[in-house]
């Protein structure tokens, strides 16, 4: 099958079911990030309990998330996923970038995550890759 260069390739536009999944992924990521920030990281009673040596999953999660946002991991993951998605748009990479951007915006990596969100929006203007068959 040869590619006809005169017809434009379709743009990256998820179907309705895919969009529903993307909305669910984005809202769940945003909700969990809000929970982590306001009920785990910033809550002084949890912070004091974890600093005294309490060994629970909540303190472990708090420590891991604090290391990740102090090193801007959420923002860089979101920006890298958005850049890859801009070059070659695919749904799983878009979902990863969306989730990482939601975490980054809430968890103190706002600059990189906002840039990643803008690049993700730009990826809707990119054509999808067309699979070609060898003749």
N, C-alpha and C positions, 0 to 999 in steps of 0.2 A: 504494500500500500504506500503510495507516494503522497507527500503532503502538498496540498495546493496552496501556494504562497499568496494567492489573491484573496482568499477568504480569511478573515481575521479569526484568530483563535478565541475561544470563549474565555471570559474573565473569571477570576477566582470568586465564585459566589456559591457558598454552601446552600444545599437544599433546605427545605423547611425542617425536616427531621434533624439534620445536622446542626442547623441554627438553634433548635431547641436544646440539643445536647451542649452546644457551646454556651448558651445562656445558663444552663444548669451548672456547668463547670465554673463559669465566671462567678456566679452568685455563691456557690459553695466555697470557692476559694476566698472570696471577699468576706463571707461570713466567718469562716474559720480564722482568717487573719485578724478580723475585728475581735473575735473571742480571745485569741492569743494576746493581742496587744492590751486590751482593756481589762481582761479578767485573769490573765496569767502574768504578763510582764509588768504592767504598771500598778497592779494591786499590791499595796505595801505588805499586807499580811502574807501573801504568797511569797514575795521576795524575802521577807524576814525568815520565814520557815525554810526556804531553800538555802539561805545563807548559813543557817545554823546546822546544816548537814542532813536535812530530811531527804531520804532516798525514795522518791516516788516517780512515777512516769511523768507527772506534771512538772516536777523540778528538772527532770532530764530533758523534757521537751522545751522548757523555758531556757535552759542552758544552751541547747542546740540552736534554737531560733535566735538567741542573742548573739551567738558566734556568727551565724549566717548573716544577720542584718548588719553587724558591725563590720563585716568584710564585704558588704554590698553584693552578696551572692544573688539575692533575689533580683536586683536590678540588672546585674550582668547576665544572668540566665535569661531574663525576659528580653534584653536587648539582643543577645545572640540568637535566640529563637526567632525574634522578629526579623532580624537581618537574613537569616536562612529562609524564612517564610517569604520575604520580599524577593529573594533571588529565585526560589522555586516554591511557589505556594502549595502547601498540603494541609489538610485538616488537622492531623495530629500535632504538627509543629505549631500551627496556629493556636491550638488548645493549650499546648505547653506554654507558649508565650503569653497567652491570656491569663492563665493561672499564676504564672510567675509575676506578671505585671500587677495583678490584683494583690498578691502578697507584698510586693515591693512598695506599692503606693501606700498601703496601710502601715507597713513595718519599716518606716524610716528610710526607704530607698526611693523616694519620690521622684527625683530628677531623672535617673536612669529608667525607671519604670514608666514615667510619663512619656519619655522619648520612645520607649519600646511600644507603648500603646499607639503613638502617632505612626510609627512605622508599620504596625499591624493594620491600622486603618488604610495606609497607603497600599498595602498588599492586595486590597480588593480591586485595585486598578490594574493589577498584573494579570496577564493571560496564564492559564494553567498549562502545564507541560502536556504535550500530546505524545502518546506512545506511538512510535512508528515501527512497522514490521519490516524485516529485511526481505527484499524481493528475491 
